[in-house]
Amino acid sequence: MAYCVKCGVELEPGAKKCPLCNTPVVLPFEQTETFDTPYPVYQKKPKLKIGKGTAMVVVGLVLLLPLLITLISNLTINHELTWSLYVISSLLTFYVMVASIVMLKEKPVLAIVVIGLDIEAFLMFINYMTQGQWFLIFALPLVAVVTVFAIIIAILCRKHLIKVPTLVSVSMLFSGILCIVIEILLCVLVKENIVLLWSLYPFATMFILSIVVWVIFRSKSIVEKLKKKFFI
């Protein structure tokens, strides 16, 4: 049973207005109108992404400024290309490295190979400019060793054949081996007998630490305790 909200007259079922005062009848359970919500509906805005091509163009234009300034300065002062070649080659090497890093996620192996060859080419150019009076015998093999290791790790990660704890352990062991390689190359550079002295200390340290890391992450109980301890 319903009554008029204005005059209180009893209304017949289904009445649209009061027969006495003509006031529209509004029943709560019969309301069909829609009302605006007090707050606007949140709509997530799409993230604007910068294209890789656009990013490389911007980087190229930024590097073009010091390149031109260096080139003009060298030609103006010396009337020939001399010291500016070092700056130009450095900027070009850096640009190739940035371009390789951009494609690192999609093609990691190719990116690492390009970075390695890029650095090797730069070192050979420096050696050429100094007429062989540089440490190419030391730098070239060192970059090659690091590049090969990075390629192997990239392939294993790409194929999901290595986990993060193992990756950390292997990387620590490699850093110790790299110290030995550095000392061997230094002995070759100064033309002395290969005798391992200082490199054995970091190698032994990194070897033990790599085993400790591997053992820790192999034990689930230790991992759980570490997570609770450091709130991971």
C-alpha positions in Angstrom: 0.0 0.0 0.0 1.4 3.4 -1.0 0.5 7.0 -0.1 1.2 10.3 -1.8 4.3 12.0 -0.5 2.6 15.4 -0.6 -1.0 15.1 0.6 -1.0 11.6 2.1 -3.9 10.2 -0.1 -3.9 6.4 -0.4 -2.9 5.4 -3.9 -4.1 2.6 -6.0 -1.6 0.0 -7.1 0.2 1.0 -10.3 -0.9 4.7 -10.1 1.5 7.1 -11.8 0.3 10.3 -10.1 -1.8 11.3 -7.1 -5.5 11.6 -8.1 -5.9 14.6 -5.7 -2.8 16.8 -6.2 -1.4 15.3 -9.3 2.0 14.7 -7.6 4.1 12.1 -9.5 4.3 8.8 -7.7 7.8 7.5 -7.2 8.2 4.1 -5.6 11.7 3.1 -4.5 11.4 -0.4 -5.9 10.0 0.8 -9.2 12.8 3.4 -9.9 14.3 2.8 -13.3 16.2 6.1 -13.8 20.0 6.1 -13.7 21.9 8.7 -11.9 25.5 9.9 -12.3 28.0 8.4 -9.9 29.5 10.9 -7.4 33.0 10.1 -8.7 34.1 9.6 -12.3 35.0 6.1 -13.4 38.8 5.6 -13.4 40.2 4.9 -16.8 43.7 3.7 -17.1 45.7 5.8 -19.5 47.8 3.8 -22.0 51.6 4.1 -21.4 53.4 6.0 -24.1 56.4 4.1 -25.3 59.3 5.6 -27.2 60.2 3.6 -30.3 63.6 2.1 -30.5 64.2 3.8 -33.8 63.3 7.2 -32.3 65.6 6.6 -29.3 68.5 5.8 -31.5 67.9 8.9 -33.7 67.9 11.0 -30.5 71.1 9.4 -29.2 72.7 9.9 -32.6 71.8 13.6 -32.8 73.1 14.1 -29.2 76.5 12.5 -30.1 76.6 14.4 -33.4 77.2 17.7 -31.6 80.5 16.8 -29.8 81.6 15.0 -32.9 81.2 18.1 -35.1 82.7 20.4 -32.6 85.7 18.1 -32.2 86.1 17.8 -36.0 85.8 21.5 -36.6 88.3 22.3 -33.8 90.9 19.9 -35.1 90.7 21.1 -38.7 90.7 24.7 -37.6 93.7 24.4 -35.3 95.8 21.7 -36.9 94.4 21.8 -40.5 94.3 18.0 -40.5 92.6 15.1 -38.7 94.8 14.1 -35.7 93.5 13.9 -32.2 89.9 14.3 -33.2 90.0 10.7 -34.6 90.2 9.4 -31.1 87.1 11.3 -30.1 85.2 10.3 -33.2 86.0 6.6 -32.9 85.0 6.7 -29.2 81.6 8.3 -30.0 81.0 5.8 -32.8 82.0 2.9 -30.5 79.6 4.2 -27.8 76.8 4.5 -30.4 77.2 0.9 -31.5 77.2 -0.2 -27.9 74.0 1.7 -27.2 72.3 0.2 -30.3 73.4 -3.3 -29.2 72.1 -2.8 -25.6 68.7 -1.7 -27.1 68.3 -5.1 -28.8 69.9 -7.0 -25.9 66.5 -8.3 -24.6 65.3 -9.6 -28.0 68.6 -10.9 -29.4 71.0 -11.2 -26.5 73.6 -13.4 -28.2 73.8 -11.2 -31.3 74.0 -8.0 -29.1 76.9 -9.4 -27.0 78.8 -10.4 -30.1 78.3 -7.0 -31.7 79.5 -5.3 -28.4 82.5 -7.5 -28.2 83.5 -6.9 -31.9 82.8 -3.2 -31.4 85.3 -2.9 -28.5 87.8 -5.1 -30.3 87.7 -2.9 -33.4 88.1 0.2 -31.2 91.2 -1.2 -29.5 92.7 -2.2 -32.8 92.1 1.4 -34.1 93.9 2.8 -31.0 96.7 0.4 -31.6 96.9 1.6 -35.3 96.9 5.3 -34.3 99.7 4.7 -31.8 101.7 2.7 -34.3 101.6 -0.4 -32.2 102.7 1.4 -29.1 99.7 0.2 -27.1 98.7 -2.8 -24.9 96.8 -4.7 -27.6 98.3 -8.0 -26.6 96.8 -7.5 -23.2 93.4 -5.9 -24.0 92.4 -7.9 -27.1 92.4 -11.4 -25.4 90.9 -10.0 -22.2 87.9 -8.6 -24.1 87.6 -11.8 -26.1 87.5 -13.9 -22.9 84.8 -11.8 -21.3 82.8 -11.8 -24.5 82.8 -15.6 -24.9 81.8 -16.0 -21.2 78.9 -13.5 -21.7 77.8 -15.3 -24.8 77.7 -18.7 -23.0 75.7 -17.2 -20.1 73.3 -15.6 -22.6 72.7 -18.9 -24.4 72.1 -20.8 -21.1 69.7 -18.1 -19.9 67.9 -18.0 -23.2 67.3 -21.7 -23.1 66.5 -21.6 -19.3 69.3 -24.0 -18.6 70.7 -22.0 -15.7 69.0 -20.5 -12.6 69.9 -17.3 -10.8 71.8 -18.8 -7.9 73.9 -20.9 -10.3 74.4 -17.8 -12.4 75.7 -15.9 -9.4 78.0 -18.7 -8.4 79.4 -19.2 -11.9 79.9 -15.5 -12.3 81.9 -15.3 -9.1 84.1 -18.2 -10.2 84.6 -16.6 -13.6 85.8 -13.3 -11.9 88.4 -15.3 -10.0 89.6 -17.1 -13.2 89.6 -13.7 -15.0 92.2 -12.4 -12.4 94.5 -15.3 -13.4 94.0 -14.5 -17.1 94.9 -10.9 -16.4 98.1 -11.8 -14.6 99.1 -14.2 -17.4 98.5 -11.5 -20.0 100.6 -9.0 -18.0 103.5 -11.5 -17.8 103.2 -12.0 -21.6 103.1 -8.2 -22.1 106.3 -7.5 -20.1 107.9 -10.7 -21.6 108.5 -12.4 -18.3 108.0 -15.9 -17.2 104.4 -16.7 -16.3 104.3 -16.9 -12.5 101.0 -16.6 -10.7 101.3 -14.4 -7.6 98.6 -11.9 -6.7 95.9 -13.5 -8.9 95.8 -16.6 -6.7 94.3 -14.6 -3.8 91.2 -13.3 -5.5 90.8 -16.6 -7.3 90.8 -18.6 -4.0 88.4 -16.1 -2.5 85.9 -16.1 -5.3 86.2 -19.9 -5.6 85.2 -20.4 -2.0 82.5 -17.8 -2.2 81.0 -19.4 -5.3 80.8 -22.8 -3.5 79.2 -21.1 -0.5 76.6 -19.4 -2.6 75.9 -22.6 -4.5 75.5 -24.7 -1.2 73.3 -22.0 0.4 70.8 -21.9 -2.5 70.8 -25.7 -2.8 69.4 -25.9 0.8 65.7 -24.9 0.9 65.7 -24.5 4.7 68.6 -22.0 4.5 66.8 -20.1 1.7 63.6 -19.9 3.7 65.5 -18.6 6.8 67.3 -16.0 4.8 64.0 -14.8 3.2 62.4 -14.5 6.7 65.5 -12.8 8.0 65.8 -10.2 5.3 62.0 -10.0 4.6 62.3 -11.1 1.0 
